[in-house]
Amino acid sequence: MDKLLSTNDVLSITGYRSRTTLWRKVRDRLFPAPVKLNGVTLRWREAEIREWIAESPVQTYPTSSQ
């Protein structure tokens, strides 16, 4: 069975700083949706999160030249 992650686990793994950012990504279908347990509790499948991370492009930022 897949390991299930809490919202705090997902924030920690992804580096997102807020729940709002996470939920916007879910709403816009840019991030895997959670599964509902017992009709109330939300959890994410770890395998889906790891796959999303592996498939996400790496963001690079230009360095300032001096």
C-alpha positions, 0 to 999 in steps of 0.5 A: 500500500502507498504511504500517505502524506499529510498536508504538512508532509507535502509542504515540506517535500515540495518546498511550498511555503503555504497551504494556499499555494498548494491548493491553488496548484491542486485547483489548477491541476498543476499538482496531484489531488489528495485522496479523501479518507473517511470522508474528511481527512485528506492525504496525498499518495507519496508515489504520486508526489515523488513522480510529480517532483521527478517530472517537474522542470528544475527552475534555475535563476540567472546569476548576477554578473559583476 
